[in-house]
């Protein structure tokens, strides 16, 4: 289990994910979403309970003492501690991952993966996480050893720089590990997208296709990267099942995020929240150490406590970040309608994508307020229709 959560800024990769089984009723849509939500909540609660027990029972201290017998190098012991706890939590949560990531997707006819392919993709994701995560954790451990109670400030700066670097390298080095990315050959769609980009003052040199269908029936479009690594990516499932007008409106919505400066705003808000969150975590972490029997902030066995506080603060911030995200989605919808003049086509596209996504068209108000980063399709369509009438 990671000691803390590193969030890749949503503003840097804006996805329009929607999924596509056929012959399903509204009850199926709700059932799928309710199960997904229940599994996610259960995982979070169980994670919190297990980390709390791990700390309060003294198991964390005993594990550190045991691992210290293999080396006097605290950094090596730290990596061993992360490896052992990570493996343990992975085993405990493997049934959740299998049920949510494989069984449920096949039950609702969303996945094209065999079990072996699902395992391989999972192993690749794990490898990427290890390659990126271990150096980040070592930097964190160095910072907390070097700067003491002020560790949060240099680490927050490091996370900001890392986010920018990741935004640049993900399209070039990481995405190709999972998908085959090739230049789009459909000249009509390509030219429409490039023409849309001109109106945004966004420099887009090419549009790419990626083989999303190897894993799923989901349809996906993405605008990703920063600087020279910016790319427009279209899943083959989107290209093969949507008209040029439909694809144009989807990309117009994504470009709307750029035009409305949502990317910059999210970077600013995300950075402020990151610094503030790490500061708050550092304060409450240090003050609650004695309750669990710890005395030093850099004590390896105490570090999982950061995970507990990260979960609590993330839970508190979730409705706030989702509120902002939903506001931005409405603004991007407005841009899509204004820039293409194809409001009715856009409504049809959103409804079609929602059906593919098994999206709950009218979730419970609290569920939407707390968990949804996008407005429900019912509210989005009503808003677009009001725009068309005005």
C-alpha positions, -999 to +999 in steps of 0.1 A: +000+000+000+015+034-010+024+057+019+007+085+002-012+092-030+005+109-059-022+123-082-014+129-119-032+163-125-065+156-144-059+189-163-029+174-181-048+144-196-084+151-202-103+120-212-138+116-226-144+080-216-176+062-225-184+025-228-205+003-251-225-028-243-257-034-262-292-044-252-290-032-217-318-015-196-315+015-174-315-009-144-284-025-159-267+009-161-276+016-124-265-018-113-231-015-130-224+019-115-237+009-081-215-021-080-184-001-091-192+025-065-197-001-038-165-019-046-145+014-046-160+025-013-153-010+002-117-009-009-112+025+006-128+016+040-109-017+041-076+001+033-081+025+061-090-002+086-060-024+077-035+005+078-050+016+112-047-020+126-012-023+111-001+008+131-021+005+163-012-032+168+025-026+166+029-049+135+044-019+117+071-015+144+078-053+145+082-054+107+107-025+107+127-042+135+127-075+116+138-059+083+165-039+101+182-072+108+190-075+072+207-042+068+219-011+087+212+011+057+179+029+065+171+035+028+174-002+020+152-011+050+127+016+038+125-001+003+121-035+019+093-021+041+075-007+011+080-040-009+067-062+019+037-040+027+030-034-010+029-072-017+008-079+013-018-053+003-018-064-033-026-100-023-054-088+001-070-066-026-065-090-055-101-103-053-114-067-055-092-060-085-102-092-102-139-086-096-140-050-106-113-050-134-121-083-150-152-102-139-175-072-138-163-058-172-170-092-188-203-096-171-215-064-187-198-072-220-173-043-218-140-061-221-122-077-250-094-091-228-087-127-220-076-134-184-040-138-195-041-104-213-056-088-183-029-102-161-002-090-186-016-055-187-018-054-149+019-065-147+029-037-171+010-012-150+027-025-119+061-023-135+055+014-145+043+021-110+075+006-095+098+024-119+082+058-112+071+052-076+102+038-059+124+068-069+096+092-057+094+074-024+132+075-020+131+112-027+104+116+000+124+096+025+155+117+018+135+149+022+119+139+055+154+129+068+170+160+056+144+187+063+126+173+093+092+189+100+096+211+069+097+181+046+064+190+030+077+221+012+106+206-008+085+176-015+056+196-028+080+214-051+093+180-063+058+167-069+050+198-090+081+193-112+074+156-115+038+163-127+051+185-154+077+159-165+052+132-165+028+152-186+056+155-212+068+119-212+035+100-208+025+104-245+060+096-257+072+068-235+044+054-213+014+053-235+031+032-263+038+005-236+001-001-235-012+008-269-001+010-305-002+046-315-002+055-352-010+087-372-046+090-382-052+080-418-088+094-421-081+127-437-116+141-433-116+137-395-080+148-393-086+180-412-117+188-391-098+184-359-069+205-372-093+232-383-109+232-348-075+235-333-068+266-354-096+284-336-081+277-303-046+290-310-035+255-300-007+241-321-017+205-331+006+191-357-009+156-360-038+134-348-032+098-337-051+066-335-046+040-308-058+004-306-081+006-276-102-023-289-075-048-279-087-044-243-122-030-243-153-020-261-150+015-246-147+045-268-121+071-258-107+104-270-078+122-254-059+155-255-027+148-237+008+161-231+025+195-227+045+216-251+059+196-280+045+164-267+008+175-271-012+149-289-048+144-300-055+107-295-086+089-308-094+053-299-101+029-327-134+021-310-144+058-313-133+061-350-150+029-360-184+036-344-189+074-346-195+097-375-172+126-384-197+151-369-199+131-336-161+129-333-158+166-341-181+175-313-162+153-288-129+169-297-144+204-297-154+197-261-119+187-252-104+218-269-129+238-249-110+229-218-079+245-234-097+276-246-114+281-213-080+278-196-091+249-175-057+232-178-039+263-164-066+268-137-064+231-127-026+233-125-028+264-103-055+250-081-039+216-080-005+231-070-021+252-042-040+222-029-010+200-032+011+224-011-017+230+014-025+193+017+011+182+023+014+209+049-017+199+068-007+162+065+028+170+080+012+188+109-014+162+118+010+134+111+035+148+136+009+155+163-006+120+161+026+101+162+025+095+200-010+080+198+005+051+178+036+048+199+060+067+176+084+094+184+103+104+152+087+116+120+112+097+099+106+064+117+099+040+089+072+021+107+054+054+113+052+064+077+020+044+069+002+070+091+007+094+063-015+072+042-043+074+067-042+112+068-039+113+030-071+093+027-090+114+051-080+147+035-086+134+000-121+124+011-127+159+024-114+175-008-133+152-032-166+171-034-147+204-038-125+191-067-155+174-084-176+206-081-149+225-100-146+197-125-184+197-132-183+235-137-155+231-163-175+204-181-204+227-186-181+254-199-165+230-223-199+218-235-208+254-243-176+258-263-184+226-282-218+239-292-206+274-301-175+263-321-191+236-342-227+249-344-238+212-341-256+212-307-281+185-317-252+163-329-234+169-297-264+159-276-268+127-296-231+120-292-232+124-254-263+102-251-247+076-273-214+077-253-233+075-220-251+043-232-217+029-242-203+038-208-231+023-189-234+057-173-261+063-148-282+089-166-298+102-133-277+092-103-287+100-067-281+138-061-256+130-032-237+104-053-234+129-081-223+157-058-197+137-040-184+112-065-190+126-101-164+146-118-188+151-147-225+162-145-250+136-152-260+132-188-296+144-180-282+177-166-257+181-195-284+176-222-308+200-204-281+226-202-272+222-239-308+225-250-312+257-230-281+270-248-296+262-282-329+280-273-311+312-262 
